[in-house]
Amino acid sequence: MSILDKIQSVPSPNHNERVGGAADMLLLHYTGMETGEGALERLCDPAAQVSAHYLVFEDGRIVCMVDEGRRAWHAGVASWAGEADINSRSIGIEIVNPGHELGYPDFPDAQIEAVTALAGDIVSRRDIAAVRVLAHSDVAPDRKADPGEKFPWGRLAEAGVGHWVPPIEPMEGPVLGLGDRGDQISELQFQLADFGYGIAVDGWFGEVTANVVTAFQRHFRPAQVDGAADLSTVGTLRLLRDAR
């Protein structure tokens, strides 16, 4: 019996109809709460008005809360590739982990194996493009950090889930950061926007740009998450764009 044969159903009332067709995106989160049971209770609480399609516990147990055909409420205010209603376009997987504010432990192997199996099944059945497998922080970089730099995106990619290249290691060299202006900033912003991030090309490295760079690093260059565009960050972004 596979992991997917043991998915439990704990229905959440927090969902509605999708707008604009079927889901073509997979979004991964962490719960950011002390316990998985507490997260499950909140995701099923009508007063909370949040939900996800699936919840994956540390031991690999998977709970389905919302049918994939319905619009779960997991992304909040978000955008990707010019689209704003990410809830309508995505399947949401919540991964039990207390998150950055509560110690941010490593994700256990059993949990990652379950997430990989579930995500692989979803992207296969729904023909979701690798570049549309994203972190919550990718679509909401100004307010979210999940699932964070400890999440092993490379392991998922080895199983055929998500868009990934081996990141270029941090190195000495020029760094673009807060307060910088000019054509190099515009080019960086253009590349991030072309990849999908919600960022304007204005030639100024302000807080918005720093948040987007941080989100990119959490997902694609996790060795050093500081919001500054060093050579390895810029180089990894270019490799990812070229490999699409």
C-alpha positions as CSV (number, residue, x, y, z in Angstrom):
1,M,0.0,0.0,0.0
2,S,1.4,3.4,-1.0
3,I,1.3,6.6,1.1
4,L,-1.4,7.9,-1.2
5,D,-3.7,4.9,-0.4
6,K,-3.8,6.0,3.3
7,I,-4.9,9.6,2.8
8,Q,-7.5,10.5,5.5
9,S,-10.4,12.8,4.9
10,V,-11.2,15.6,7.4
11,P,-13.4,18.0,5.5
12,S,-13.0,21.8,6.0
13,P,-16.0,24.1,5.3
14,N,-13.6,26.8,4.0
15,H,-13.8,26.7,0.2
16,N,-15.8,27.9,-2.7
17,E,-16.0,27.6,-6.5
18,R,-12.9,28.2,-8.6
19,V,-12.8,31.1,-11.0
20,G,-11.3,30.8,-14.5
21,G,-11.0,27.0,-14.9
22,A,-9.0,24.1,-13.3
23,A,-5.9,24.5,-11.1
24,D,-2.6,24.6,-13.0
25,M,-0.3,25.5,-10.0
26,L,0.9,23.7,-6.9
27,L,1.6,25.8,-3.8
28,L,3.5,24.6,-0.8
29,H,3.3,26.1,2.7
30,Y,4.3,25.4,6.2
31,T,1.7,25.6,9.0
32,G,3.6,28.0,11.3
33,M,1.8,26.6,14.4
34,E,3.0,24.7,17.4
35,T,1.3,21.4,16.5
36,G,-0.2,19.7,13.5
37,E,-3.4,19.0,15.3
38,G,-3.7,22.7,16.1
39,A,-3.2,23.5,12.5
40,L,-5.8,21.0,11.4
41,E,-8.3,22.4,13.8
42,R,-7.7,25.9,12.5
43,L,-7.8,24.9,8.8
44,C,-11.2,23.4,9.5
45,D,-12.6,26.2,11.6
46,P,-15.2,28.3,9.7
47,A,-14.3,31.3,11.8
48,A,-10.6,31.2,10.7
49,Q,-11.6,31.3,7.0
50,V,-8.4,29.5,5.9
51,S,-7.9,26.1,4.5
52,A,-5.8,24.0,2.1
53,H,-6.4,20.9,0.0
54,Y,-4.0,18.8,2.0
55,L,-2.1,18.7,5.2
56,V,1.1,16.6,5.7
57,F,2.2,15.7,9.2
58,E,5.7,15.0,10.4
59,D,5.2,11.2,10.3
60,G,4.0,11.3,6.7
61,R,0.3,11.1,7.5
62,I,-1.7,13.0,4.9
63,V,-5.1,14.6,5.4
64,C,-7.4,15.9,2.6
65,M,-9.5,18.8,3.7
66,V,-10.8,20.3,0.5
67,D,-11.6,18.5,-2.8
68,E,-9.1,19.5,-5.5
69,G,-12.0,20.7,-7.7
70,R,-12.8,23.4,-5.2
71,R,-11.0,26.7,-4.3
72,A,-9.3,26.4,-0.9
73,W,-8.3,29.5,0.9
74,H,-4.6,29.1,1.4
75,A,-2.7,31.8,-0.6
76,G,-4.3,35.0,0.6
77,V,-3.2,38.2,-1.2
78,A,-0.8,36.9,-3.8
79,S,0.3,37.1,-7.4
80,W,2.4,35.1,-9.9
81,A,3.0,35.8,-13.6
82,G,0.4,38.6,-13.6
83,E,-2.3,36.5,-12.0
84,A,-3.8,37.6,-8.7
85,D,-6.4,34.9,-7.8
86,I,-3.8,32.3,-6.8
87,N,-6.4,30.3,-4.8
88,S,-8.4,29.7,-8.0
89,R,-5.4,28.6,-9.9
90,S,-3.7,26.3,-7.4
91,I,-3.7,23.2,-5.2
92,G,-2.4,24.0,-1.7
93,I,-0.4,21.6,0.5
94,E,0.2,22.6,4.1
95,I,3.3,21.0,5.7
96,V,3.3,20.7,9.5
97,N,6.2,22.8,10.7
98,P,6.2,25.5,13.4
99,G,8.1,27.9,11.1
100,H,10.6,30.6,11.6
101,E,8.9,32.2,14.6
102,L,8.8,29.0,16.5
103,G,12.3,27.4,16.0
104,Y,12.0,26.2,12.4
105,P,13.1,22.6,12.8
106,D,14.2,20.4,9.8
107,F,11.5,18.6,7.8
108,P,11.6,14.9,8.7
109,D,12.3,12.4,6.0
110,A,8.9,10.7,6.4
111,Q,7.2,14.0,5.8
112,I,9.3,14.9,2.8
113,E,8.6,11.4,1.3
114,A,4.9,12.0,1.7
115,V,5.0,15.5,0.3
116,T,7.0,14.2,-2.7
117,A,4.6,11.4,-3.4
118,L,1.5,13.6,-3.0
119,A,3.0,16.5,-5.1
120,G,4.2,14.0,-7.8
121,D,0.7,12.5,-8.0
122,I,-0.9,16.0,-8.3
123,V,1.4,17.4,-11.0
124,S,1.1,14.2,-13.0
125,R,-2.7,14.0,-12.9
126,R,-3.1,17.7,-13.5
127,D,-0.2,18.2,-15.9
128,I,1.1,21.0,-13.8
129,A,4.3,22.6,-15.4
130,A,7.4,22.4,-13.3
131,V,7.7,26.2,-13.2
132,R,4.3,26.4,-11.6
133,V,5.3,24.4,-8.5
134,L,5.9,27.2,-6.0
135,A,6.4,28.3,-2.4
136,H,3.9,30.5,-0.6
137,S,6.8,33.0,-0.2
138,D,7.1,33.1,-4.0
139,V,3.6,34.4,-4.5
140,A,3.5,36.6,-1.4
141,P,7.1,37.7,-0.8
142,D,6.2,40.8,1.2
143,R,4.5,38.8,4.0
144,K,5.3,35.1,3.8
145,A,8.5,33.0,4.3
146,D,7.1,29.5,3.9
147,P,8.0,26.7,3.5
148,G,11.4,28.4,3.8
149,E,15.0,27.7,3.1
150,K,15.1,24.4,4.9
151,F,12.6,22.8,2.6
152,P,14.5,20.4,0.2
153,W,13.3,21.5,-3.2
154,G,16.1,19.7,-4.8
155,R,14.8,16.4,-3.5
156,L,11.4,17.1,-5.0
157,A,13.1,18.0,-8.3
158,E,14.9,14.6,-8.3
159,A,11.5,13.0,-8.2
160,G,10.3,15.1,-11.1
161,V,8.5,17.8,-9.1
162,G,9.3,21.4,-9.6
163,H,11.8,23.6,-11.5
164,W,15.3,23.5,-10.1
165,V,18.9,23.9,-11.0
166,P,21.8,23.3,-8.6
167,P,22.3,26.8,-7.2
168,I,25.6,28.7,-7.6
169,E,27.3,28.9,-4.3
170,P,27.8,32.3,-2.6
171,M,31.0,34.0,-3.7
172,E,32.9,37.2,-3.4
173,G,32.0,40.0,-5.8
174,P,29.6,42.9,-6.6
175,V,26.4,42.9,-4.6
176,L,23.2,44.8,-5.4
177,G,21.3,45.9,-2.3
178,L,18.9,48.4,-0.6
179,G,19.2,51.9,-1.9
180,D,20.9,51.0,-5.2
181,R,19.6,52.4,-8.4
182,G,20.3,52.1,-12.1
183,D,20.2,49.8,-15.1
184,Q,21.6,46.8,-13.2
185,I,18.6,47.0,-10.8
186,S,16.2,47.3,-13.7
187,E,17.7,44.2,-15.4
188,L,17.4,42.2,-12.1
189,Q,13.8,43.3,-11.7
190,F,13.0,42.4,-15.3
191,Q,14.5,38.9,-14.9
192,L,12.5,38.4,-11.6
193,A,9.3,39.6,-13.2
194,D,9.9,37.5,-16.3
195,F,10.3,34.5,-14.1
196,G,7.0,35.2,-12.4
197,Y,7.5,37.4,-9.3
198,G,5.2,40.3,-8.8
199,I,7.7,43.2,-9.1
200,A,7.8,46.4,-11.0
201,V,10.8,47.4,-13.1
202,D,11.7,50.8,-11.7
203,G,15.4,50.7,-11.3
204,W,15.4,51.1,-7.5
205,F,16.4,48.4,-5.0
206,G,13.8,49.2,-2.3
207,E,12.1,47.0,0.2
208,V,9.8,45.4,-2.4
209,T,12.8,44.2,-4.4
210,A,14.6,43.0,-1.3
211,N,11.6,41.0,-0.3
212,V,11.4,39.4,-3.7
213,V,15.1,38.6,-3.8
214,T,14.7,37.0,-0.3
215,A,11.8,34.9,-1.5
216,F,13.9,33.8,-4.5
217,Q,16.8,32.8,-2.3
218,R,14.6,30.9,0.2
219,H,13.4,28.7,-2.7
220,F,16.3,28.6,-5.2
221,R,19.5,29.7,-3.4
222,P,19.0,28.8,0.2
223,A,22.7,28.8,1.3
224,Q,22.5,32.5,2.1
225,V,19.2,34.2,2.6
226,D,19.8,37.9,3.0
227,G,17.8,39.8,0.4
228,A,20.9,41.1,-1.4
229,A,21.5,40.2,-5.0
230,D,25.0,38.8,-5.1
231,L,26.6,37.0,-8.0
232,S,25.3,33.6,-7.1
233,T,21.7,34.8,-6.7
234,V,21.8,36.6,-10.1
235,G,23.6,33.7,-11.7
236,T,21.2,31.1,-10.3
237,L,18.2,33.2,-11.6
238,R,19.7,33.2,-15.1
239,L,20.2,29.5,-15.0
240,L,16.6,28.9,-14.0
241,R,15.3,31.2,-16.7
242,D,17.5,29.5,-19.3
243,A,16.4,26.0,-18.2
244,R,12.6,26.7,-18.5
